[in-house]
């Protein structure tokens, strides 16, 4: 079995740090509840998709062991390395 995702996981504070470095200004991560997320993204992706995303985040919040184990990570088993957040931001033009 190969786990899908990135090991180690990227956290909200990690994303804020990468955005801050790329943008050259302070960026702060502020967690929000899944319902707040649904409300904020619904205008962008539609109510149904937003509800699905919020539901997934709500479900994940109840699963403390949801992180990828190093021994089943794609990095180890397939020899692939995901882009860093900085690489991704550069690739999208930020």
Rosetta constraint file for C-alpha pairs under 8 A:
AtomPair CA 1 CA 72 HARMONIC 6.47 0.50
AtomPair CA 2 CA 72 HARMONIC 5.15 0.50
AtomPair CA 2 CA 73 HARMONIC 5.85 0.50
AtomPair CA 2 CA 74 HARMONIC 5.78 0.50
AtomPair CA 2 CA 77 HARMONIC 6.85 0.50
AtomPair CA 3 CA 68 HARMONIC 6.25 0.50
AtomPair CA 3 CA 69 HARMONIC 7.74 0.50
AtomPair CA 3 CA 72 HARMONIC 5.49 0.50
AtomPair CA 3 CA 73 HARMONIC 5.12 0.50
AtomPair CA 3 CA 74 HARMONIC 6.24 0.50
AtomPair CA 4 CA 68 HARMONIC 7.76 0.50
AtomPair CA 4 CA 73 HARMONIC 7.17 0.50
AtomPair CA 4 CA 74 HARMONIC 6.88 0.50
AtomPair CA 5 CA 9 HARMONIC 7.61 0.50
AtomPair CA 5 CA 68 HARMONIC 7.20 0.50
AtomPair CA 5 CA 73 HARMONIC 7.75 0.50
AtomPair CA 5 CA 74 HARMONIC 7.79 0.50
AtomPair CA 6 CA 10 HARMONIC 7.38 0.50
AtomPair CA 6 CA 68 HARMONIC 7.26 0.50
AtomPair CA 6 CA 73 HARMONIC 7.37 0.50
AtomPair CA 6 CA 74 HARMONIC 7.79 0.50
AtomPair CA 6 CA 75 HARMONIC 7.97 0.50
AtomPair CA 6 CA 82 HARMONIC 6.84 0.50
AtomPair CA 7 CA 67 HARMONIC 7.94 0.50
AtomPair CA 7 CA 68 HARMONIC 6.03 0.50
AtomPair CA 7 CA 69 HARMONIC 7.44 0.50
AtomPair CA 7 CA 70 HARMONIC 6.55 0.50
AtomPair CA 7 CA 73 HARMONIC 6.41 0.50
AtomPair CA 7 CA 75 HARMONIC 7.45 0.50
AtomPair CA 8 CA 68 HARMONIC 7.31 0.50
AtomPair CA 8 CA 70 HARMONIC 7.81 0.50
AtomPair CA 9 CA 67 HARMONIC 6.88 0.50
AtomPair CA 9 CA 68 HARMONIC 7.48 0.50
AtomPair CA 10 CA 14 HARMONIC 6.01 0.50
AtomPair CA 10 CA 15 HARMONIC 6.95 0.50
AtomPair CA 11 CA 15 HARMONIC 6.37 0.50
AtomPair CA 12 CA 16 HARMONIC 6.28 0.50
AtomPair CA 12 CA 29 HARMONIC 5.79 0.50
AtomPair CA 12 CA 30 HARMONIC 7.94 0.50
AtomPair CA 12 CA 31 HARMONIC 7.65 0.50
AtomPair CA 13 CA 17 HARMONIC 6.17 0.50
AtomPair CA 13 CA 28 HARMONIC 7.30 0.50
AtomPair CA 13 CA 29 HARMONIC 5.47 0.50
AtomPair CA 14 CA 18 HARMONIC 6.32 0.50
AtomPair CA 15 CA 19 HARMONIC 6.12 0.50
AtomPair CA 15 CA 29 HARMONIC 7.80 0.50
AtomPair CA 15 CA 85 HARMONIC 6.92 0.50
AtomPair CA 16 CA 20 HARMONIC 6.01 0.50
AtomPair CA 16 CA 27 HARMONIC 5.29 0.50
AtomPair CA 16 CA 28 HARMONIC 5.62 0.50
AtomPair CA 16 CA 29 HARMONIC 5.56 0.50
AtomPair CA 17 CA 21 HARMONIC 6.22 0.50
AtomPair CA 17 CA 27 HARMONIC 6.81 0.50
AtomPair CA 17 CA 28 HARMONIC 7.82 0.50
AtomPair CA 18 CA 22 HARMONIC 6.28 0.50
AtomPair CA 18 CA 85 HARMONIC 6.27 0.50
AtomPair CA 18 CA 86 HARMONIC 5.83 0.50
AtomPair CA 19 CA 23 HARMONIC 5.91 0.50
AtomPair CA 19 CA 27 HARMONIC 6.64 0.50
AtomPair CA 19 CA 86 HARMONIC 7.62 0.50
AtomPair CA 19 CA 89 HARMONIC 7.68 0.50
AtomPair CA 20 CA 24 HARMONIC 5.54 0.50
AtomPair CA 20 CA 25 HARMONIC 5.19 0.50
AtomPair CA 20 CA 26 HARMONIC 5.24 0.50
AtomPair CA 20 CA 27 HARMONIC 5.08 0.50
AtomPair CA 21 CA 25 HARMONIC 7.12 0.50
AtomPair CA 22 CA 86 HARMONIC 7.06 0.50
AtomPair CA 22 CA 89 HARMONIC 7.48 0.50
AtomPair CA 22 CA 94 HARMONIC 6.75 0.50
AtomPair CA 23 CA 94 HARMONIC 7.31 0.50
AtomPair CA 32 CA 36 HARMONIC 6.10 0.50
AtomPair CA 32 CA 37 HARMONIC 6.59 0.50
AtomPair CA 33 CA 37 HARMONIC 6.40 0.50
AtomPair CA 34 CA 38 HARMONIC 6.20 0.50
AtomPair CA 34 CA 54 HARMONIC 4.77 0.50
AtomPair CA 34 CA 55 HARMONIC 7.17 0.50
AtomPair CA 34 CA 57 HARMONIC 6.13 0.50
AtomPair CA 34 CA 58 HARMONIC 5.86 0.50
AtomPair CA 35 CA 39 HARMONIC 6.31 0.50
AtomPair CA 35 CA 54 HARMONIC 6.29 0.50
AtomPair CA 36 CA 40 HARMONIC 6.22 0.50
AtomPair CA 37 CA 41 HARMONIC 6.13 0.50
AtomPair CA 37 CA 50 HARMONIC 7.82 0.50
AtomPair CA 37 CA 54 HARMONIC 6.37 0.50
AtomPair CA 38 CA 42 HARMONIC 5.81 0.50
AtomPair CA 38 CA 47 HARMONIC 7.71 0.50
AtomPair CA 38 CA 50 HARMONIC 4.92 0.50
AtomPair CA 38 CA 51 HARMONIC 5.74 0.50
AtomPair CA 38 CA 53 HARMONIC 7.16 0.50
AtomPair CA 38 CA 54 HARMONIC 5.37 0.50
AtomPair CA 39 CA 43 HARMONIC 7.82 0.50
AtomPair CA 39 CA 50 HARMONIC 7.54 0.50
AtomPair CA 41 CA 45 HARMONIC 6.23 0.50
AtomPair CA 41 CA 46 HARMONIC 7.60 0.50
AtomPair CA 41 CA 50 HARMONIC 5.98 0.50
AtomPair CA 42 CA 46 HARMONIC 4.66 0.50
AtomPair CA 42 CA 47 HARMONIC 4.78 0.50
AtomPair CA 42 CA 48 HARMONIC 7.86 0.50
AtomPair CA 42 CA 49 HARMONIC 7.43 0.50
AtomPair CA 42 CA 50 HARMONIC 5.04 0.50
AtomPair CA 42 CA 51 HARMONIC 7.85 0.50
AtomPair CA 43 CA 47 HARMONIC 7.32 0.50
AtomPair CA 45 CA 49 HARMONIC 6.13 0.50
AtomPair CA 45 CA 50 HARMONIC 6.36 0.50
AtomPair CA 46 CA 50 HARMONIC 6.05 0.50
AtomPair CA 47 CA 51 HARMONIC 6.03 0.50
AtomPair CA 48 CA 52 HARMONIC 6.31 0.50
AtomPair CA 49 CA 53 HARMONIC 6.24 0.50
AtomPair CA 50 CA 54 HARMONIC 6.11 0.50
AtomPair CA 51 CA 55 HARMONIC 5.96 0.50
AtomPair CA 52 CA 56 HARMONIC 6.18 0.50
AtomPair CA 53 CA 57 HARMONIC 6.34 0.50
AtomPair CA 54 CA 58 HARMONIC 6.07 0.50
AtomPair CA 55 CA 59 HARMONIC 6.10 0.50
AtomPair CA 56 CA 60 HARMONIC 6.12 0.50
AtomPair CA 57 CA 61 HARMONIC 6.13 0.50
AtomPair CA 58 CA 62 HARMONIC 7.02 0.50
AtomPair CA 59 CA 63 HARMONIC 7.02 0.50
AtomPair CA 60 CA 64 HARMONIC 7.81 0.50
AtomPair CA 60 CA 66 HARMONIC 7.04 0.50
AtomPair CA 68 CA 72 HARMONIC 7.12 0.50
AtomPair CA 68 CA 73 HARMONIC 6.36 0.50
AtomPair CA 69 CA 73 HARMONIC 6.20 0.50
AtomPair CA 70 CA 76 HARMONIC 7.06 0.50
AtomPair CA 71 CA 76 HARMONIC 6.56 0.50
AtomPair CA 71 CA 77 HARMONIC 7.53 0.50
AtomPair CA 72 CA 76 HARMONIC 6.98 0.50
AtomPair CA 72 CA 77 HARMONIC 6.52 0.50
AtomPair CA 73 CA 77 HARMONIC 6.18 0.50
AtomPair CA 74 CA 78 HARMONIC 5.06 0.50
AtomPair CA 74 CA 79 HARMONIC 6.60 0.50
AtomPair CA 74 CA 80 HARMONIC 6.19 0.50
AtomPair CA 74 CA 81 HARMONIC 7.82 0.50
AtomPair CA 75 CA 79 HARMONIC 4.85 0.50
AtomPair CA 75 CA 80 HARMONIC 4.72 0.50
AtomPair CA 75 CA 81 HARMONIC 5.44 0.50
AtomPair CA 75 CA 82 HARMONIC 7.82 0.50
AtomPair CA 76 CA 80 HARMONIC 7.49 0.50
AtomPair CA 83 CA 87 HARMONIC 5.69 0.50
AtomPair CA 83 CA 88 HARMONIC 6.07 0.50
AtomPair CA 84 CA 88 HARMONIC 6.23 0.50
AtomPair CA 85 CA 89 HARMONIC 6.13 0.50
AtomPair CA 86 CA 90 HARMONIC 6.22 0.50
AtomPair CA 87 CA 91 HARMONIC 6.09 0.50
AtomPair CA 88 CA 92 HARMONIC 6.33 0.50
AtomPair CA 89 CA 93 HARMONIC 6.31 0.50
AtomPair CA 89 CA 94 HARMONIC 5.11 0.50
AtomPair CA 90 CA 94 HARMONIC 5.25 0.50
